[in-house]
Amino acid sequence: MTENLDSTDWAILDELQRDGRIAFTELARRVNLSASATTERVRRLEATEVITGYRAQVHLERTGYAVLAVVRLKYPGNRHEPLRRLLGERLEILECLRTTGDDCYVLKVAATSMAHLEEIVDALAEFGSTTTSLVLSRTLPARGPQEPRANTRAAL
């Protein structure tokens, strides 16, 4: 279910997406509310699952994961539980999206070496055909949603 978010809610979400560790007093200052009103809004956003969690962004290369790849998987069949088990076991698979089109899944994979990536791709290939693309750089790092512009729907 979609929640009705006002511009203050979006401002809070914007600040929290930039810094999930920001103090409520500083967050309140940035969104022009009292600390108690800000805390109440954040708790409501959490309770309605608009905010689903907080996490650290980790620099992959500095933690030994020098290779980042996107793996597309064509999965023939409809028994997806074995793949879901593998996803739970292979923590190098950072993200998995089920998609439409030629590929059934698109996975973001971090590996310590090319040999490590090959091992992961081989494990995925047991489920169907794979296509692997190496990531050369991140032109746009992952980001969360922003408040829609007023004319966004009209432009579509």
Rosetta blueprint (number, residue, H / E / L):
1 M L
2 T L
3 E L
4 N L
5 L L
6 D L
7 S H
8 T H
9 D H
10 W H
11 A H
12 I H
13 L H
14 D H
15 E H
16 L H
17 Q H
18 R H
19 D L
20 G L
21 R L
22 I L
23 A L
24 F H
25 T H
26 E H
27 L H
28 A H
29 R H
30 R H
31 V H
32 N L
33 L L
34 S L
35 A H
36 S H
37 A H
38 T H
39 T H
40 E H
41 R H
42 V H
43 R H
44 R H
45 L H
46 E H
47 A H
48 T L
49 E L
50 V L
51 I L
52 T L
53 G L
54 Y L
55 R L
56 A L
57 Q L
58 V L
59 H L
60 L L
61 E H
62 R H
63 T H
64 G L
65 Y L
66 A L
67 V E
68 L E
69 A E
70 V E
71 V E
72 R E
73 L E
74 K E
75 Y L
76 P L
77 G L
78 N L
79 R L
80 H L
81 E H
82 P H
83 L H
84 R H
85 R H
86 L H
87 L H
88 G H
89 E H
90 R L
91 L L
92 E L
93 I E
94 L E
95 E E
96 C E
97 L E
98 R E
99 T L
100 T L
101 G L
102 D L
103 D L
104 C L
105 Y E
106 V E
107 L E
108 K E
109 V E
110 A E
111 A E
112 T L
113 S L
114 M H
115 A H
116 H H
117 L H
118 E H
119 E H
120 I H
121 V H
122 D H
123 A H
124 L H
125 A H
126 E L
127 F L
128 G L
129 S E
130 T E
131 T E
132 T E
133 S E
134 L E
135 V L
136 L L
137 S L
138 R L
139 T L
140 L L
141 P L
142 A L
143 R L
144 G L
145 P L
146 Q L
147 E L
148 P L
149 R L
150 A L
151 N L
152 T H
153 R H
154 A H
155 A H
156 L L
